[in-house]
C-alpha cells in the first residue's frame, strides 16, 4: 500500500469535527502526487460547511499514516536484507554465461566432443573429452544442487531464530496494551507509548504487519494478509516438523500460514526458501532430466497412412517405460497444436512452457480403454488401435482435423551416458516423489562407460540433444534444447537475483526516508511530500526493472 493510500484510508473515515464527535461529514480523499498542495485542498473543500477539519487533527492523521507506512517499509526492508546474502551466493553459484567451470561451458565442451565423434567415430581423444565434459557437467549439477539444499536448510534455521525473537515481542506488546488501557495519561502513559512503538518496530522487522490504534493508545496488529497478530492477546508462532510456519492466534486456532507471510525477516526467508531456492533446484533438476533423456531416449517415427479422406499415424508403443511418451502435432481450424502423451498412471493435463498439451495416462492399458480416455480429452481426433499393437492417431472429416506428425520417445537399449544413482532415469511420474525431484543432486556418469568409453553411442546422443525439446516451468517458463535451457536458467537467475538485490537497496532507502518522517523532523506536510516523491522514484525504477526482465525473458 502506498503512502497516499494510507492517508486516504485514514481520512476517509474521519469525522469532520473531531471535537464534537459528530459524524455528519467525512473528509475528502487525497488524490495526486503533491501532498503539500493536496492537504490544504482537503481543508478548503470542507471549510465551506459548518464543520471543518482542524489543521492539528490533519497532522495527527498524517503522523499516524506515516507511522503505519514506516512499519510496512521496515518489514519490506528487513525481508530484503535477510534474503540478500543468500541471493548473492545464488548469483555466484550459477555465475555469468560462459564462465570457466560453468554449466554452459561444460555442456558446450560435451557437445563439441560428441560432434567430433560423430564425424570421426574412432577418435579416442574426442571420446575422452566427451567423458570428461560429461563428468564435469554432472558434478557441477551435483555441487550446485547440494549447495542450494544447504542454503534452504540454513534459511530454515534463520526462520526458527526469527520466530524465537518474535514471540516474546508480541507477548510484551499484549502486556503493554493492558497497561495502556488502564493508564490515565501523563508521563507514564508517554513512556508506555514509546515502548509500544519500539516493540512494534522490532516486530515489523520479523514479520509484515499493519497496525490499528485505539483511543487509549493500545494497538492491534495483523499481517498484510489480515492474519491476527495482536488483539485481546498475542499470537504464537512455531516451526512445523516439515519446516512449515504455524501460527496459533489469540482465539487458540492453529494454522499453517507458510504461504501467507511475505514481509519481515520471517516472510522474506520463507519466500526465499520455498520460492527462489526451491525454483532454482527445480530448474537444475529440469536440466539434469533433459540431459538424461537426451542421452537415453530413442525416437520411433510414426507410420503414416491415409484412410477415408483423412490421414494419420500409427505409433509404436511397445516396451514403453514409465515417463516415456508419444508426441504428435495436429492441425485444427488452421492452428497447429502439439500434444505429449506421457505413459503414467498420474492424471496429467496441462500446457507446458513449450506450448504442448501434456496428457498423462497408462498407454499400455487395453487399447480400447486408451482410445476411450483419449477421445474424451481430444474429441476432434480419431484414436484407436492400429496395426501390430500400435496406437492410431488420425484427424476427422467432420471437424476438419489432420494429424501432421507423430513419434514415440522410448528408453533405448544402448548403455546410457548418465544414471540416476545406480539406476536408469526415465522421468517416472509414478515414483514418490516424481523421479525428477532432486535428480540434479543424484545424476552421475555411468561407471560402465568410464571403464569402457567405446560403449558410448555418440551419434544417437548427439542427434537427440539437437532435436529433443524440453520445458522448464520453475520460476520462469523456459523451453528448448538442453543447451538452451541451461543458458535460459543462467540468464534468468542472474537477472532475477540482481533485480531482487536492487529492490532491496531501494526498500532500505524507502525505510530510512519513512523513519526520518516518522521521527517528526521538520514540517509534516513537507516530509510527507518528500516521502511521496521517493515512492514515485521507486515505482519508476521498478518499471524499468520489470521491462528489463521482460526483455530478457523474450530473448
Buried (B, 14 or more C-beta within 10 A) or exposed (E): EBBBEBBBBBBEEBBBBBEEEEEEBEBBBBEEEEBBEBBEEBBEEBEEEEBBBEEEBBBBBBBBBBBBBBBBBBBBBBBBBBBBEBBEBBBEBBBEBEEEEBBBBBBBBBBBBBBBBBEEEEBEEBBEBBBBBBBBBBBBBBBBBEBBBEBBEBBBEBBBBBBEBBBEBBBBBBEBBEBBEEBEEEEEBEEBBEBBBEBBBBBBBBBBBBBEBEEBBBBBBBBBBEBBBBBEBBBBBBBEEEBBBBBBBBEEEEEEBBEBBBBBBBBBBBBBBBEBBBBBBBBBBBBBBBBBBBBBBBBBEBBBBEEEEBBBBBBBBEEBBBBBBBBBBBBBEEEEBBBBBBBBEBEBEEEBBBEBBBBBBBBBEEBEEBBEBBBEBBEBBBBBBBEEEBBBBBBBEEBEBBBBBBBBBBBBEBBBBBBBEEEBBBBBBBBEEBBBBBBBBBBBBBEEBEEEBEBBBBEBBBBBBBEBBBBBBBBBBBBBBBBBBBBBBBBBBBBBBBBBBBBBBBBBBBBEBBBBBBEEEEEBBEBBBBBBBBBEEBEEBBEEBEEEBEEBBEE
